[in-house]
């Protein structure tokens, strides 16, 4: 995939259960063009995997795009509690890790 200038990237993580096991599927899409930038699946979920995935996505950009993530990704915890939706904005903007 060639590097392009990108304005906004949407990132999401989903849990998929297969044969009683959990797999975590990460995806990133260019919001303007709808182009799928990356898909990654793993058996575990931690900050190292998230950072590696984001680095892969950003390696496909010539600039520093705005990264928009689903709020559940930011507020999830190990106790499986519902996220706090006190904020009216359903999405959270993340702009860190945008350097090459």
C-alpha positions in Angstrom: 0.0 0.0 0.0 1.4 3.4 -1.0 1.8 6.2 1.5 -0.7 9.0 1.1 -1.8 12.2 2.8 -4.7 11.4 5.1 -7.0 13.8 7.0 -8.7 11.4 9.5 -8.3 7.8 10.4 -11.0 5.8 12.3 -9.6 2.9 14.5 -11.7 0.2 16.1 -11.2 -3.0 18.1 -13.7 -5.8 18.3 -13.8 -9.0 20.3 -14.6 -12.2 18.3 -15.3 -15.5 20.1 -14.2 -18.6 18.3 -14.6 -22.1 19.8 -14.7 -20.6 23.2 -11.6 -18.5 22.7 -11.4 -14.7 22.4 -9.7 -13.0 19.5 -9.2 -9.3 19.2 -9.5 -7.8 15.7 -8.2 -4.3 15.2 -9.1 -2.2 12.1 -8.2 1.2 10.7 -10.1 3.1 7.9 -9.4 6.3 6.1 -12.5 8.3 6.9 -12.4 10.4 3.7 -11.7 7.7 1.1 -13.1 4.7 3.0 -9.8 2.8 2.3 -9.0 0.0 4.7 -5.5 0.8 6.0 -4.9 -2.2 8.3 -6.5 -5.2 9.9 -4.8 -7.1 12.7 -5.9 -10.0 14.9 -4.4 -11.2 18.2 -5.2 -13.5 21.0 -4.4 -10.9 23.6 -5.1 -7.2 24.1 -2.6 -4.8 25.6 -0.9 -1.5 25.1 2.0 -3.0 23.1 -0.3 -4.6 20.6 -2.2 -1.3 20.3 0.9 0.7 19.7 2.3 -1.7 17.2 -1.0 -1.6 15.3 -1.1 2.2 15.3 2.5 2.4 14.1 1.6 0.1 11.2 -1.3 2.4 10.3 0.8 5.6 10.6 3.5 4.1 8.4 1.0 4.3 5.6 0.6 8.0 6.0 2.8 10.9 4.7 1.4 13.3 7.3 0.1 13.2 10.9 -3.6 12.5 10.5 -6.2 12.8 13.2 -6.9 9.4 14.8 -10.5 8.9 15.9 -11.2 5.9 18.2 -14.4 4.4 19.5 -15.0 5.6 23.1 -15.2 2.0 24.4 -11.5 1.5 23.4 -10.5 4.4 25.6 -12.6 3.5 28.6 -12.4 -0.3 28.7 -11.0 -2.0 31.8 -10.3 -5.5 33.2 -13.5 -5.6 35.3 -15.7 -5.6 32.2 -17.6 -2.6 33.6 -19.6 -0.4 31.4 -17.8 2.6 30.1 -18.6 6.0 31.7 -20.7 7.9 29.1 -20.9 11.1 31.1 -19.4 13.0 28.2 -22.0 13.8 25.4 -19.4 13.2 22.7 -19.6 9.5 21.6 -16.1 9.5 20.1 -12.8 10.6 21.5 -10.1 12.2 19.4 -6.6 10.9 19.9 -3.7 12.7 18.4 -0.7 11.1 20.1 1.7 8.7 18.3 1.3 10.6 15.1 5.0 11.2 14.3 7.1 9.1 12.0 
